[in-house]
Amino acid sequence: MEGMGDLLRRMPGSRENVPLSGYTSFGTGGPARYMAAPGSLQEVKEVFLACRQYGQPYLILGRGTNLLVSDRGFQGVVILTCRLNSVFVRENRILCECGSPITSLMKTAVSHCLGGIEFLAGIPGSAGGALVSNAGLKDHWISRAVREIYVLYPESLEVKNIKGDEAAFGYRKSGLADYFVYRTVLNLSPADPGEMRRKMRDNMRRRISSQPIGSMSAGSVFKNPPGAFAGQLIEKAGLKGYSLGGARVSPKHANFIVNTGGATSRDIYLLMSKIREKIRKDYNITLEPEIKLAGDFGE
Ligand SMILES: Cc1cc2nc3c(=O)[nH]c(=O)nc-3n(C[C@H](O)[C@H](O)[C@H](O)COP(=O)(O)OP(=O)(O)OC[C@H]3O[C@@H](n4cnc5c(N)ncnc54)[C@H](O)[C@@H]3O)c2cc1C
């Protein structure tokens, strides 16, 4: 009988025992037992079918910029979305597949004079990752531009079209986490490309002055608790610049943890635990991680 490995080996871009440190912006993480890189909806279905058939857990991986993967890796199938990267324009709408980098959406929007998502400039993820976490800034989120989302339900392989206002979007969350987000349609408005570029440059300038851009990080580690900013709490607790192994609380922005070179995922995980413990003790606030954890972090 054909095994899981045989089946996945036939998938384009598939491999075994792939170190995930090359696929995460933290630059950490152990190996994926299997990795598949489907290039069409049909291939996505085949991968999920194989996972179901062989009882393999799966992890959907966009650009890995909001993810901490265990040093033990992921004992299942990592489904890379990078080959699902088509972007089309229809009137005032951009249709994009989930693996499209946000930078591609921005370029397409500017070249078609379509404004409304300039605030995403500098967010290094994919469209799918951005939708699942409702990426954005303090007061601008991608959900505001979403008209509809085509999702695949991994259990039944059914494809559904969810309207933007039915996706349960909230602060850095959505109701999409149990689905494979396949494609989305963004509603934009006619805009002056020069003005759009100016807004994007301003956003980038603000980021460069306040965030450790260029370091190995995954953006903000914790969500802001109601009425407060996680970064300010961490700084007031005296942890800005604090190091644990190769992981460090960024001296530039206390809600960023950076890999200073030799960090393991465990270093980052333990530093997160240390921060949570201190903030709980000092302020009686439990910080909720904004980044997603994958794999086993137990002792
Ligand atoms: C320097 C830096 C700055 C950042 N600034 C911001 C910011 O200002 N605002 C902000 O919101 N974020 C920010 N981020 C975080 C990150 O870039 C965004 O959350 C981004 O949208 C994540 O996309 P991704 O493709 O990298 O997702 P991944 O890290 O690959 O995945 C994140 C989660 O989404 C799931 N997922 C990914 N694709 C799919 C899919 N197609 N279907 C279903 N689930 C999927 C994954 O399984 C995982 O649970 C920053 C990160 C960095 C490194």
The ligand as an SDF file (V2000), in Angstrom:
LIG
                    3D

 53 58  0  0  0  0  0  0  0  0999 V2000
    9.1160   42.9080   11.6380 C   0  0  0  0  0  0  0  0  0  0  0  0
    7.6760   42.4630   11.7390 C   0  0  0  0  0  0  0  0  0  0  0  0
    6.6820   43.4200   11.8350 C   0  0  0  0  0  0  0  0  0  0  0  0
    5.3320   43.0210   11.9560 C   0  0  0  0  0  0  0  0  0  0  0  0
    4.3770   43.9910   12.0510 N   0  0  0  0  0  0  0  0  0  0  0  0
    3.0850   43.6190   12.1540 C   0  0  0  0  0  0  0  0  0  0  0  0
    2.0570   44.6190   12.2510 C   0  0  0  0  0  0  0  0  0  0  0  0
    2.3020   45.8150   12.2470 O   0  0  0  0  0  0  0  0  0  0  0  0
    0.7520   44.2070   12.3560 N   0  0  0  0  0  0  0  0  0  0  0  0
    0.4200   42.8780   12.3540 C   0  0  0  0  0  0  0  0  0  0  0  0
   -0.7680   42.5680   12.4380 O   0  0  0  0  0  0  0  0  0  0  0  0
    1.3700   41.9160   12.2570 N   0  0  0  0  0  0  0  0  0  0  0  0
    2.6840   42.2540   12.1600 C   0  0  0  0  0  0  0  0  0  0  0  0
    3.6510   41.2780   12.0690 N   0  0  0  0  0  0  0  0  0  0  0  0
    3.2740   39.8530   12.1830 C   0  0  0  0  0  0  0  0  0  0  0  0
    3.0200   39.1310   10.8380 C   0  0  0  0  0  0  0  0  0  0  0  0
    3.8030   39.6710    9.7960 O   0  0  0  0  0  0  0  0  0  0  0  0
    1.5590   39.1590   10.4400 C   0  0  0  0  0  0  0  0  0  0  0  0
    0.7470   38.6100   11.4510 O   0  0  0  0  0  0  0  0  0  0  0  0
    1.3400   38.3650    9.1380 C   0  0  0  0  0  0  0  0  0  0  0  0
    0.0610   38.6320    8.6750 O   0  0  0  0  0  0  0  0  0  0  0  0
    1.5190   36.8630    9.3110 C   0  0  0  0  0  0  0  0  0  0  0  0
    1.4920   36.2690    8.0250 O   0  0  0  0  0  0  0  0  0  0  0  0
    2.3480   34.9650    7.7160 P   0  0  0  0  0  0  0  0  0  0  0  0
    2.0740   34.5420    6.3280 O   0  0  0  0  0  0  0  0  0  0  0  0
    3.7800   35.1890    8.0440 O   0  0  0  0  0  0  0  0  0  0  0  0
    1.6980   33.9420    8.7380 O   0  0  0  0  0  0  0  0  0  0  0  0
    2.4220   32.6680    9.4070 P   0  0  0  0  0  0  0  0  0  0  0  0
    3.3800   33.1510   10.4480 O   0  0  0  0  0  0  0  0  0  0  0  0
    2.9520   31.7740    8.3650 O   0  0  0  0  0  0  0  0  0  0  0  0
    1.1770   31.9840   10.1070 O   0  0  0  0  0  0  0  0  0  0  0  0
    0.5090   32.6210   11.1610 C   0  0  0  0  0  0  0  0  0  0  0  0
   -0.7410   31.8050   11.5230 C   0  0  0  0  0  0  0  0  0  0  0  0
   -1.6550   31.8560   10.4310 O   0  0  0  0  0  0  0  0  0  0  0  0
   -1.9400   30.5300    9.9640 C   0  0  0  0  0  0  0  0  0  0  0  0
   -2.0700   30.6230    8.5060 N   0  0  0  0  0  0  0  0  0  0  0  0
   -1.1970   31.1530    7.6110 C   0  0  0  0  0  0  0  0  0  0  0  0
   -1.7060   31.0710    6.3680 N   0  0  0  0  0  0  0  0  0  0  0  0
   -2.9170   30.4730    6.4760 C   0  0  0  0  0  0  0  0  0  0  0  0
   -3.9270   30.1050    5.5480 C   0  0  0  0  0  0  0  0  0  0  0  0
   -3.7920   30.3060    4.2230 N   0  0  0  0  0  0  0  0  0  0  0  0
   -5.0570   29.5110    6.0130 N   0  0  0  0  0  0  0  0  0  0  0  0
   -5.2230   29.2750    7.3520 C   0  0  0  0  0  0  0  0  0  0  0  0
   -4.2870   29.5850    8.2790 N   0  0  0  0  0  0  0  0  0  0  0  0
   -3.1540   30.1930    7.8400 C   0  0  0  0  0  0  0  0  0  0  0  0
   -0.7550   29.6820   10.4110 C   0  0  0  0  0  0  0  0  0  0  0  0
   -1.1240   28.3190   10.5480 O   0  0  0  0  0  0  0  0  0  0  0  0
   -0.4280   30.3260   11.7550 C   0  0  0  0  0  0  0  0  0  0  0  0
   -1.3020   29.8330   12.7580 O   0  0  0  0  0  0  0  0  0  0  0  0
    5.0140   41.6530   11.9530 C   0  0  0  0  0  0  0  0  0  0  0  0
    6.0240   40.6960   11.8450 C   0  0  0  0  0  0  0  0  0  0  0  0
    7.3460   41.0880   11.7390 C   0  0  0  0  0  0  0  0  0  0  0  0
    8.4210   40.0430   11.5980 C   0  0  0  0  0  0  0  0  0  0  0  0
  1  2  1  0
  2  3  1  0
  2 52  2  0
  3  4  2  0
  4  5  1  0
  4 50  1  0
  5  6  2  0
  6  7  1  0
  6 13  1  0
  7  8  2  0
  7  9  1  0
  9 10  1  0
 10 11  2  0
 10 12  1  0
 12 13  2  0
 13 14  1  0
 14 15  1  0
 14 50  1  0
 15 16  1  0
 16 17  1  0
 16 18  1  0
 18 19  1  0
 18 20  1  0
 20 21  1  0
 20 22  1  0
 22 23  1  0
 23 24  1  0
 24 25  2  0
 24 26  1  0
 24 27  1  0
 27 28  1  0
 28 29  2  0
 28 30  1  0
 28 31  1  0
 31 32  1  0
 32 33  1  0
 33 34  1  0
 33 48  1  0
 34 35  1  0
 35 36  1  0
 35 46  1  0
 36 37  1  0
 36 45  1  0
 37 38  2  0
 38 39  1  0
 39 40  1  0
 39 45  2  0
 40 41  1  0
 40 42  2  0
 42 43  1  0
 43 44  2  0
 44 45  1  0
 46 47  1  0
 46 48  1  0
 48 49  1  0
 50 51  2  0
 51 52  1  0
 52 53  1  0
M  END
$$$$
